[in-house]
Amino acid sequence: LLAARCGLRRREIVDVTPADLVTNDTGQIVRVWHGKGDKYREVFAPPDLTQLALGMGKAPDEPLVDVNDSTVYDWVRRCAERCLAQTNEEGWNYVGPHDLRRSWGIRLLEAGVLPSVVMELGGWDDWKTFRNHYLAEFSPEALRRERSKVPWLSEYSGDGQQDSYSMVGASATGVSG
């Protein structure tokens, strides 16, 4: 849950204690003290996850997941193997803890969270890498789809011709098309 619902890396998962689950001015969060490069960050925490974790009865400084990070890897791989057995989908052969983190980031983006906020929450510093791994590719189809979301750009017909509305707008402003 800390990977799939909070985007934590497997090393970060084993460091989380009940004291790291707090509420601040943005809501319930998980404090990540030693992220990649030992960087501190705060990650949104779903209320049900926080309740579950705090209900475990652990001491404030006791790890929620008291195993080493390689055990977290093994748990995810065993789960993926069970999914493979049930579905016979080859992709399960390649699932690891990082895929849970990647899915978390993509789900936030699909929900409309700004990429800059997702990068901050996930501890990503490199825009190019983030874009290549988490954002849709810049295909002509994606560009047309995104252009259609902007009302004042949607008059483009896609065949290289402007419609009459844009032609009138261009001539009214003195712009030739």
CNS distance restraints for C-alpha pairs under 8 A (distance, minus, plus):
assign (resid   1 and name CA) (resid   5 and name CA) 5.29 0.50 0.50
assign (resid   1 and name CA) (resid   6 and name CA) 7.14 0.50 0.50
assign (resid   1 and name CA) (resid  49 and name CA) 7.39 0.50 0.50
assign (resid   2 and name CA) (resid   6 and name CA) 5.04 0.50 0.50
assign (resid   2 and name CA) (resid   7 and name CA) 6.48 0.50 0.50
assign (resid   2 and name CA) (resid   8 and name CA) 5.74 0.50 0.50
assign (resid   2 and name CA) (resid  13 and name CA) 6.23 0.50 0.50
assign (resid   3 and name CA) (resid   7 and name CA) 4.52 0.50 0.50
assign (resid   3 and name CA) (resid   8 and name CA) 4.51 0.50 0.50
assign (resid   3 and name CA) (resid   9 and name CA) 6.34 0.50 0.50
assign (resid   3 and name CA) (resid  10 and name CA) 7.25 0.50 0.50
assign (resid   3 and name CA) (resid  13 and name CA) 7.19 0.50 0.50
assign (resid   3 and name CA) (resid  97 and name CA) 6.94 0.50 0.50
assign (resid   3 and name CA) (resid  98 and name CA) 7.78 0.50 0.50
assign (resid   3 and name CA) (resid 100 and name CA) 5.53 0.50 0.50
assign (resid   3 and name CA) (resid 101 and name CA) 5.24 0.50 0.50
assign (resid   3 and name CA) (resid 104 and name CA) 7.56 0.50 0.50
assign (resid   4 and name CA) (resid   8 and name CA) 7.69 0.50 0.50
assign (resid   4 and name CA) (resid 100 and name CA) 4.62 0.50 0.50
assign (resid   4 and name CA) (resid 101 and name CA) 5.67 0.50 0.50
assign (resid   4 and name CA) (resid 103 and name CA) 6.87 0.50 0.50
assign (resid   4 and name CA) (resid 104 and name CA) 5.45 0.50 0.50
assign (resid   5 and name CA) (resid  45 and name CA) 7.36 0.50 0.50
assign (resid   5 and name CA) (resid  46 and name CA) 7.20 0.50 0.50
assign (resid   5 and name CA) (resid 104 and name CA) 6.10 0.50 0.50
assign (resid   6 and name CA) (resid  30 and name CA) 7.84 0.50 0.50
assign (resid   6 and name CA) (resid  43 and name CA) 6.34 0.50 0.50
assign (resid   6 and name CA) (resid  44 and name CA) 6.46 0.50 0.50
assign (resid   6 and name CA) (resid  45 and name CA) 6.02 0.50 0.50
assign (resid   6 and name CA) (resid  46 and name CA) 7.84 0.50 0.50
assign (resid   6 and name CA) (resid 101 and name CA) 7.61 0.50 0.50
assign (resid   6 and name CA) (resid 104 and name CA) 6.90 0.50 0.50
assign (resid   7 and name CA) (resid  43 and name CA) 7.88 0.50 0.50
assign (resid   7 and name CA) (resid 100 and name CA) 7.06 0.50 0.50
assign (resid   7 and name CA) (resid 101 and name CA) 4.27 0.50 0.50
assign (resid   7 and name CA) (resid 102 and name CA) 7.31 0.50 0.50
assign (resid   7 and name CA) (resid 104 and name CA) 5.50 0.50 0.50
assign (resid   7 and name CA) (resid 105 and name CA) 6.78 0.50 0.50
assign (resid   7 and name CA) (resid 122 and name CA) 6.28 0.50 0.50
assign (resid   8 and name CA) (resid  12 and name CA) 5.77 0.50 0.50
assign (resid   8 and name CA) (resid  13 and name CA) 5.97 0.50 0.50
assign (resid   8 and name CA) (resid 101 and name CA) 6.18 0.50 0.50
assign (resid   8 and name CA) (resid 122 and name CA) 7.47 0.50 0.50
assign (resid   9 and name CA) (resid  13 and name CA) 6.24 0.50 0.50
assign (resid   9 and name CA) (resid  35 and name CA) 7.93 0.50 0.50
assign (resid   9 and name CA) (resid  97 and name CA) 7.26 0.50 0.50
assign (resid   9 and name CA) (resid  98 and name CA) 6.58 0.50 0.50
assign (resid   9 and name CA) (resid 101 and name CA) 6.76 0.50 0.50
assign (resid  10 and name CA) (resid  14 and name CA) 6.82 0.50 0.50
assign (resid  10 and name CA) (resid  69 and name CA) 5.47 0.50 0.50
assign (resid  10 and name CA) (resid  70 and name CA) 7.97 0.50 0.50
assign (resid  10 and name CA) (resid  72 and name CA) 6.34 0.50 0.50
assign (resid  10 and name CA) (resid  73 and name CA) 7.16 0.50 0.50
assign (resid  10 and name CA) (resid  97 and name CA) 6.48 0.50 0.50
assign (resid  10 and name CA) (resid  98 and name CA) 7.62 0.50 0.50
assign (resid  11 and name CA) (resid  15 and name CA) 6.90 0.50 0.50
assign (resid  11 and name CA) (resid  68 and name CA) 7.92 0.50 0.50
assign (resid  11 and name CA) (resid  69 and name CA) 5.30 0.50 0.50
assign (resid  12 and name CA) (resid  16 and name CA) 6.69 0.50 0.50
assign (resid  12 and name CA) (resid  32 and name CA) 6.81 0.50 0.50
assign (resid  12 and name CA) (resid  34 and name CA) 6.92 0.50 0.50
assign (resid  12 and name CA) (resid  35 and name CA) 6.25 0.50 0.50
assign (resid  13 and name CA) (resid  65 and name CA) 6.96 0.50 0.50
assign (resid  13 and name CA) (resid  69 and name CA) 7.63 0.50 0.50
assign (resid  14 and name CA) (resid  63 and name CA) 6.36 0.50 0.50
assign (resid  14 and name CA) (resid  64 and name CA) 7.13 0.50 0.50
assign (resid  14 and name CA) (resid  65 and name CA) 5.33 0.50 0.50
assign (resid  14 and name CA) (resid  66 and name CA) 6.36 0.50 0.50
assign (resid  14 and name CA) (resid  67 and name CA) 6.50 0.50 0.50
assign (resid  14 and name CA) (resid  68 and name CA) 6.47 0.50 0.50
assign (resid  14 and name CA) (resid  69 and name CA) 6.30 0.50 0.50
assign (resid  15 and name CA) (resid  32 and name CA) 7.99 0.50 0.50
assign (resid  15 and name CA) (resid  63 and name CA) 5.96 0.50 0.50
assign (resid  15 and name CA) (resid  64 and name CA) 7.87 0.50 0.50
assign (resid  15 and name CA) (resid  65 and name CA) 7.85 0.50 0.50
assign (resid  16 and name CA) (resid  20 and name CA) 6.10 0.50 0.50
assign (resid  16 and name CA) (resid  30 and name CA) 7.81 0.50 0.50
assign (resid  16 and name CA) (resid  31 and name CA) 7.79 0.50 0.50
assign (resid  16 and name CA) (resid  32 and name CA) 7.20 0.50 0.50
assign (resid  16 and name CA) (resid  63 and name CA) 5.53 0.50 0.50
assign (resid  16 and name CA) (resid  64 and name CA) 5.98 0.50 0.50
assign (resid  16 and name CA) (resid  65 and name CA) 7.47 0.50 0.50
assign (resid  17 and name CA) (resid  21 and name CA) 7.32 0.50 0.50
assign (resid  17 and name CA) (resid  60 and name CA) 6.17 0.50 0.50
assign (resid  17 and name CA) (resid  61 and name CA) 5.44 0.50 0.50
assign (resid  17 and name CA) (resid  62 and name CA) 5.44 0.50 0.50
assign (resid  17 and name CA) (resid  63 and name CA) 4.46 0.50 0.50
assign (resid  17 and name CA) (resid  64 and name CA) 5.28 0.50 0.50
assign (resid  18 and name CA) (resid  53 and name CA) 6.93 0.50 0.50
assign (resid  18 and name CA) (resid  54 and name CA) 6.07 0.50 0.50
assign (resid  18 and name CA) (resid  58 and name CA) 6.99 0.50 0.50
assign (resid  18 and name CA) (resid  59 and name CA) 7.09 0.50 0.50
assign (resid  18 and name CA) (resid  60 and name CA) 4.88 0.50 0.50
assign (resid  18 and name CA) (resid  61 and name CA) 6.63 0.50 0.50
assign (resid  18 and name CA) (resid  62 and name CA) 7.15 0.50 0.50
assign (resid  18 and name CA) (resid  63 and name CA) 7.39 0.50 0.50
assign (resid  18 and name CA) (resid  64 and name CA) 6.75 0.50 0.50
assign (resid  19 and name CA) (resid  60 and name CA) 4.82 0.50 0.50
assign (resid  19 and name CA) (resid  61 and name CA) 6.21 0.50 0.50
assign (resid  20 and name CA) (resid  29 and name CA) 7.94 0.50 0.50
assign (resid  20 and name CA) (resid  30 and name CA) 5.48 0.50 0.50
assign (resid  20 and name CA) (resid  31 and name CA) 4.93 0.50 0.50
assign (resid  20 and name CA) (resid  32 and name CA) 7.35 0.50 0.50
assign (resid  21 and name CA) (resid  28 and name CA) 7.12 0.50 0.50
assign (resid  21 and name CA) (resid  29 and name CA) 5.82 0.50 0.50
assign (resid  21 and name CA) (resid  30 and name CA) 4.78 0.50 0.50
assign (resid  21 and name CA) (resid  31 and name CA) 6.55 0.50 0.50
assign (resid  21 and name CA) (resid  45 and name CA) 7.87 0.50 0.50
assign (resid  21 and name CA) (resid  50 and name CA) 6.64 0.50 0.50
assign (resid  22 and name CA) (resid  28 and name CA) 5.73 0.50 0.50
assign (resid  22 and name CA) (resid  29 and name CA) 5.53 0.50 0.50
assign (resid  22 and name CA) (resid  30 and name CA) 6.53 0.50 0.50
assign (resid  22 and name CA) (resid  31 and name CA) 7.56 0.50 0.50
assign (resid  23 and name CA) (resid  27 and name CA) 5.23 0.50 0.50
assign (resid  23 and name CA) (resid  28 and name CA) 4.24 0.50 0.50
assign (resid  23 and name CA) (resid  29 and name CA) 5.92 0.50 0.50
assign (resid  24 and name CA) (resid  28 and name CA) 6.45 0.50 0.50
assign (resid  24 and name CA) (resid  29 and name CA) 7.23 0.50 0.50
assign (resid  27 and name CA) (resid  44 and name CA) 7.30 0.50 0.50
assign (resid  28 and name CA) (resid  44 and name CA) 6.14 0.50 0.50
assign (resid  28 and name CA) (resid  45 and name CA) 5.33 0.50 0.50
assign (resid  28 and name CA) (resid  46 and name CA) 7.01 0.50 0.50
assign (resid  28 and name CA) (resid  47 and name CA) 6.77 0.50 0.50
assign (resid  28 and name CA) (resid  50 and name CA) 7.70 0.50 0.50
assign (resid  29 and name CA) (resid  42 and name CA) 6.14 0.50 0.50
assign (resid  29 and name CA) (resid  43 and name CA) 5.27 0.50 0.50
assign (resid  29 and name CA) (resid  44 and name CA) 4.50 0.50 0.50
assign (resid  29 and name CA) (resid  45 and name CA) 4.59 0.50 0.50
assign (resid  29 and name CA) (resid  46 and name CA) 7.96 0.50 0.50
assign (resid  30 and name CA) (resid  42 and name CA) 5.73 0.50 0.50
assign (resid  30 and name CA) (resid  43 and name CA) 5.19 0.50 0.50
assign (resid  30 and name CA) (resid  44 and name CA) 6.43 0.50 0.50
assign (resid  30 and name CA) (resid  45 and name CA) 5.87 0.50 0.50
assign (resid  31 and name CA) (resid  40 and name CA) 7.46 0.50 0.50
assign (resid  31 and name CA) (resid  41 and name CA) 6.18 0.50 0.50
assign (resid  31 and name CA) (resid  42 and name CA) 4.70 0.50 0.50
assign (resid  31 and name CA) (resid  43 and name CA) 6.54 0.50 0.50
assign (resid  32 and name CA) (resid  40 and name CA) 5.55 0.50 0.50
assign (resid  32 and name CA) (resid  41 and name CA) 5.30 0.50 0.50
assign (resid  32 and name CA) (resid  42 and name CA) 6.00 0.50 0.50
assign (resid  32 and name CA) (resid  43 and name CA) 7.50 0.50 0.50
assign (resid  33 and name CA) (resid  38 and name CA) 7.16 0.50 0.50
assign (resid  33 and name CA) (resid  39 and name CA) 6.70 0.50 0.50
assign (resid  33 and name CA) (resid  40 and name CA) 4.57 0.50 0.50
assign (resid  33 and name CA) (resid  41 and name CA) 6.74 0.50 0.50
assign (resid  34 and name CA) (resid  38 and name CA) 4.25 0.50 0.50
assign (resid  34 and name CA) (resid  39 and name CA) 5.54 0.50 0.50
assign (resid  34 and name CA) (resid  40 and name CA) 5.84 0.50 0.50
assign (resid  35 and name CA) (resid  39 and name CA) 4.89 0.50 0.50
assign (resid  35 and name CA) (resid  40 and name CA) 6.02 0.50 0.50
assign (resid  35 and name CA) (resid  41 and name CA) 7.29 0.50 0.50
assign (resid  35 and name CA) (resid 123 and name CA) 7.29 0.50 0.50
assign (resid  36 and name CA) (resid 123 and name CA) 7.41 0.50 0.50
assign (resid  39 and name CA) (resid 123 and name CA) 7.78 0.50 0.50
assign (resid  41 and name CA) (resid 120 and name CA) 7.58 0.50 0.50
assign (resid  41 and name CA) (resid 121 and name CA) 6.78 0.50 0.50
assign (resid  41 and name CA) (resid 123 and name CA) 6.76 0.50 0.50
assign (resid  42 and name CA) (resid 121 and name CA) 6.26 0.50 0.50
assign (resid  43 and name CA) (resid 121 and name CA) 5.05 0.50 0.50
assign (resid  43 and name CA) (resid 122 and name CA) 7.17 0.50 0.50
assign (resid  44 and name CA) (resid 121 and name CA) 7.39 0.50 0.50
assign (resid  45 and name CA) (resid  49 and name CA) 6.83 0.50 0.50
assign (resid  45 and name CA) (resid  50 and name CA) 6.62 0.50 0.50
assign (resid  46 and name CA) (resid  50 and name CA) 6.44 0.50 0.50
assign (resid  47 and name CA) (resid  51 and name CA) 6.14 0.50 0.50
assign (resid  48 and name CA) (resid  52 and name CA) 6.08 0.50 0.50
assign (resid  49 and name CA) (resid  53 and name CA) 6.09 0.50 0.50
assign (resid  50 and name CA) (resid  54 and name CA) 6.01 0.50 0.50
assign (resid  51 and name CA) (resid  55 and name CA) 5.86 0.50 0.50
assign (resid  52 and name CA) (resid  56 and name CA) 6.57 0.50 0.50
assign (resid  53 and name CA) (resid  64 and name CA) 6.91 0.50 0.50
assign (resid  54 and name CA) (resid  58 and name CA) 7.33 0.50 0.50
assign (resid  58 and name CA) (resid  62 and name CA) 6.05 0.50 0.50
assign (resid  58 and name CA) (resid  63 and name CA) 7.80 0.50 0.50
assign (resid  58 and name CA) (resid  64 and name CA) 7.08 0.50 0.50
assign (resid  62 and name CA) (resid  66 and name CA) 7.89 0.50 0.50
assign (resid  67 and name CA) (resid  71 and name CA) 6.26 0.50 0.50
assign (resid  67 and name CA) (resid  72 and name CA) 7.41 0.50 0.50
assign (resid  68 and name CA) (resid  72 and name CA) 6.97 0.50 0.50
assign (resid  69 and name CA) (resid  73 and name CA) 6.49 0.50 0.50
assign (resid  70 and name CA) (resid  74 and name CA) 6.27 0.50 0.50
assign (resid  71 and name CA) (resid  75 and name CA) 6.14 0.50 0.50
assign (resid  72 and name CA) (resid  76 and name CA) 6.38 0.50 0.50
assign (resid  72 and name CA) (resid  97 and name CA) 7.47 0.50 0.50
assign (resid  73 and name CA) (resid  77 and name CA) 6.23 0.50 0.50
assign (resid  73 and name CA) (resid  96 and name CA) 6.53 0.50 0.50
assign (resid  73 and name CA) (resid  97 and name CA) 5.93 0.50 0.50
assign (resid  74 and name CA) (resid  78 and name CA) 6.10 0.50 0.50
assign (resid  75 and name CA) (resid  79 and name CA) 6.24 0.50 0.50
assign (resid  76 and name CA) (resid  80 and name CA) 6.14 0.50 0.50
assign (resid  76 and name CA) (resid  95 and name CA) 7.65 0.50 0.50
assign (resid  76 and name CA) (resid  96 and name CA) 5.89 0.50 0.50
assign (resid  76 and name CA) (resid  97 and name CA) 5.99 0.50 0.50
assign (resid  77 and name CA) (resid  81 and name CA) 6.12 0.50 0.50
assign (resid  77 and name CA) (resid  95 and name CA) 6.78 0.50 0.50
assign (resid  77 and name CA) (resid  96 and name CA) 5.97 0.50 0.50
assign (resid  78 and name CA) (resid  82 and name CA) 6.33 0.50 0.50
assign (resid  79 and name CA) (resid  83 and name CA) 6.34 0.50 0.50
assign (resid  80 and name CA) (resid  84 and name CA) 6.12 0.50 0.50
assign (resid  80 and name CA) (resid  92 and name CA) 5.36 0.50 0.50
assign (resid  80 and name CA) (resid  93 and name CA) 7.01 0.50 0.50
assign (resid  80 and name CA) (resid  95 and name CA) 6.28 0.50 0.50
assign (resid  80 and name CA) (resid  96 and name CA) 7.84 0.50 0.50
assign (resid  81 and name CA) (resid  85 and name CA) 6.22 0.50 0.50
assign (resid  81 and name CA) (resid  92 and name CA) 6.68 0.50 0.50
assign (resid  81 and name CA) (resid  93 and name CA) 7.01 0.50 0.50
assign (resid  82 and name CA) (resid  86 and name CA) 6.27 0.50 0.50
assign (resid  83 and name CA) (resid  87 and name CA) 5.98 0.50 0.50
assign (resid  83 and name CA) (resid  88 and name CA) 7.74 0.50 0.50
assign (resid  83 and name CA) (resid  92 and name CA) 6.72 0.50 0.50
assign (resid  84 and name CA) (resid  88 and name CA) 4.91 0.50 0.50
assign (resid  84 and name CA) (resid  89 and name CA) 5.63 0.50 0.50
assign (resid  84 and name CA) (resid  90 and name CA) 6.85 0.50 0.50
assign (resid  84 and name CA) (resid  91 and name CA) 7.93 0.50 0.50
assign (resid  84 and name CA) (resid  92 and name CA) 5.39 0.50 0.50
assign (resid  84 and name CA) (resid  93 and name CA) 7.17 0.50 0.50
assign (resid  91 and name CA) (resid  95 and name CA) 7.09 0.50 0.50
assign (resid  95 and name CA) (resid  99 and name CA) 6.04 0.50 0.50
assign (resid  96 and name CA) (resid 100 and name CA) 7.24 0.50 0.50
assign (resid  97 and name CA) (resid 101 and name CA) 6.82 0.50 0.50
assign (resid  98 and name CA) (resid 102 and name CA) 6.16 0.50 0.50
assign (resid  99 and name CA) (resid 103 and name CA) 5.99 0.50 0.50
assign (resid 100 and name CA) (resid 104 and name CA) 6.21 0.50 0.50
assign (resid 101 and name CA) (resid 105 and name CA) 6.39 0.50 0.50
assign (resid 102 and name CA) (resid 106 and name CA) 6.23 0.50 0.50
assign (resid 102 and name CA) (resid 134 and name CA) 7.28 0.50 0.50
assign (resid 103 and name CA) (resid 107 and name CA) 6.00 0.50 0.50
assign (resid 104 and name CA) (resid 108 and name CA) 6.33 0.50 0.50
assign (resid 105 and name CA) (resid 109 and name CA) 6.37 0.50 0.50
assign (resid 105 and name CA) (resid 118 and name CA) 6.47 0.50 0.50
assign (resid 105 and name CA) (resid 122 and name CA) 7.35 0.50 0.50
assign (resid 105 and name CA) (resid 134 and name CA) 7.10 0.50 0.50
assign (resid 106 and name CA) (resid 110 and name CA) 6.10 0.50 0.50
assign (resid 106 and name CA) (resid 134 and name CA) 5.99 0.50 0.50
assign (resid 106 and name CA) (resid 135 and name CA) 7.62 0.50 0.50
assign (resid 107 and name CA) (resid 111 and name CA) 6.13 0.50 0.50
assign (resid 108 and name CA) (resid 112 and name CA) 6.59 0.50 0.50
assign (resid 108 and name CA) (resid 113 and name CA) 5.53 0.50 0.50
assign (resid 108 and name CA) (resid 118 and name CA) 6.91 0.50 0.50
assign (resid 109 and name CA) (resid 113 and name CA) 5.09 0.50 0.50
assign (resid 109 and name CA) (resid 114 and name CA) 6.71 0.50 0.50
assign (resid 109 and name CA) (resid 115 and name CA) 6.51 0.50 0.50
assign (resid 109 and name CA) (resid 118 and name CA) 7.16 0.50 0.50
assign (resid 113 and name CA) (resid 117 and name CA) 6.73 0.50 0.50
assign (resid 113 and name CA) (resid 118 and name CA) 6.70 0.50 0.50
assign (resid 114 and name CA) (resid 118 and name CA) 6.39 0.50 0.50
assign (resid 115 and name CA) (resid 119 and name CA) 6.06 0.50 0.50
assign (resid 116 and name CA) (resid 120 and name CA) 6.26 0.50 0.50
assign (resid 117 and name CA) (resid 121 and name CA) 6.12 0.50 0.50
assign (resid 118 and name CA) (resid 122 and name CA) 5.95 0.50 0.50
assign (resid 119 and name CA) (resid 123 and name CA) 5.79 0.50 0.50
assign (resid 119 and name CA) (resid 124 and name CA) 4.81 0.50 0.50
assign (resid 119 and name CA) (resid 125 and name CA) 6.91 0.50 0.50
assign (resid 119 and name CA) (resid 130 and name CA) 7.56 0.50 0.50
assign (resid 120 and name CA) (resid 124 and name CA) 6.36 0.50 0.50
assign (resid 120 and name CA) (resid 125 and name CA) 7.84 0.50 0.50
assign (resid 124 and name CA) (resid 130 and name CA) 6.92 0.50 0.50
assign (resid 126 and name CA) (resid 130 and name CA) 6.19 0.50 0.50
assign (resid 127 and name CA) (resid 131 and name CA) 5.94 0.50 0.50
assign (resid 128 and name CA) (resid 132 and name CA) 6.13 0.50 0.50
assign (resid 129 and name CA) (resid 133 and name CA) 6.14 0.50 0.50
assign (resid 130 and name CA) (resid 134 and name CA) 5.59 0.50 0.50
assign (resid 130 and name CA) (resid 135 and name CA) 7.23 0.50 0.50
assign (resid 131 and name CA) (resid 135 and name CA) 4.93 0.50 0.50
assign (resid 131 and name CA) (resid 136 and name CA) 7.72 0.50 0.50
assign (resid 132 and name CA) (resid 136 and name CA) 7.76 0.50 0.50
assign (resid 132 and name CA) (resid 137 and name CA) 7.29 0.50 0.50
assign (resid 136 and name CA) (resid 142 and name CA) 7.85 0.50 0.50
assign (resid 137 and name CA) (resid 142 and name CA) 7.44 0.50 0.50
assign (resid 138 and name CA) (resid 142 and name CA) 6.08 0.50 0.50
assign (resid 138 and name CA) (resid 143 and name CA) 6.48 0.50 0.50
assign (resid 139 and name CA) (resid 143 and name CA) 6.23 0.50 0.50
assign (resid 140 and name CA) (resid 144 and name CA) 6.18 0.50 0.50
assign (resid 141 and name CA) (resid 145 and name CA) 6.16 0.50 0.50
assign (resid 142 and name CA) (resid 146 and name CA) 6.07 0.50 0.50
assign (resid 143 and name CA) (resid 147 and name CA) 6.00 0.50 0.50
assign (resid 144 and name CA) (resid 148 and name CA) 6.26 0.50 0.50
assign (resid 145 and name CA) (resid 149 and name CA) 6.96 0.50 0.50
assign (resid 146 and name CA) (resid 150 and name CA) 7.41 0.50 0.50
assign (resid 147 and name CA) (resid 153 and name CA) 6.26 0.50 0.50
assign (resid 147 and name CA) (resid 154 and name CA) 6.44 0.50 0.50
assign (resid 148 and name CA) (resid 153 and name CA) 6.79 0.50 0.50
assign (resid 148 and name CA) (resid 154 and name CA) 4.88 0.50 0.50
assign (resid 149 and name CA) (resid 154 and name CA) 7.27 0.50 0.50
assign (resid 150 and name CA) (resid 154 and name CA) 6.15 0.50 0.50
assign (resid 151 and name CA) (resid 155 and name CA) 7.81 0.50 0.50
assign (resid 155 and name CA) (resid 162 and name CA) 6.67 0.50 0.50
assign (resid 155 and name CA) (resid 163 and name CA) 6.10 0.50 0.50
assign (resid 155 and name CA) (resid 165 and name CA) 7.28 0.50 0.50
assign (resid 155 and name CA) (resid 166 and name CA) 6.45 0.50 0.50
assign (resid 156 and name CA) (resid 160 and name CA) 7.67 0.50 0.50
assign (resid 156 and name CA) (resid 161 and name CA) 6.93 0.50 0.50
assign (resid 156 and name CA) (resid 162 and name CA) 5.31 0.50 0.50
assign (resid 156 and name CA) (resid 163 and name CA) 6.66 0.50 0.50
assign (resid 157 and name CA) (resid 161 and name CA) 6.15 0.50 0.50
assign (resid 157 and name CA) (resid 162 and name CA) 6.12 0.50 0.50
assign (resid 157 and name CA) (resid 163 and name CA) 6.66 0.50 0.50
assign (resid 162 and name CA) (resid 166 and name CA) 5.97 0.50 0.50
assign (resid 162 and name CA) (resid 167 and name CA) 6.37 0.50 0.50
assign (resid 163 and name CA) (resid 167 and name CA) 6.36 0.50 0.50
assign (resid 164 and name CA) (resid 168 and name CA) 6.10 0.50 0.50
assign (resid 165 and name CA) (resid 169 and name CA) 6.23 0.50 0.50
assign (resid 166 and name CA) (resid 170 and name CA) 5.98 0.50 0.50
assign (resid 167 and name CA) (resid 171 and name CA) 6.20 0.50 0.50
assign (resid 167 and name CA) (resid 177 and name CA) 7.19 0.50 0.50
assign (resid 168 and name CA) (resid 172 and name CA) 6.03 0.50 0.50
assign (resid 169 and name CA) (resid 173 and name CA) 6.36 0.50 0.50
assign (resid 170 and name CA) (resid 174 and name CA) 6.14 0.50 0.50
assign (resid 170 and name CA) (resid 175 and name CA) 4.85 0.50 0.50
assign (resid 170 and name CA) (resid 176 and name CA) 6.09 0.50 0.50
assign (resid 170 and name CA) (resid 177 and name CA) 6.80 0.50 0.50
assign (resid 171 and name CA) (resid 175 and name CA) 5.75 0.50 0.50
assign (resid 171 and name CA) (resid 176 and name CA) 6.36 0.50 0.50
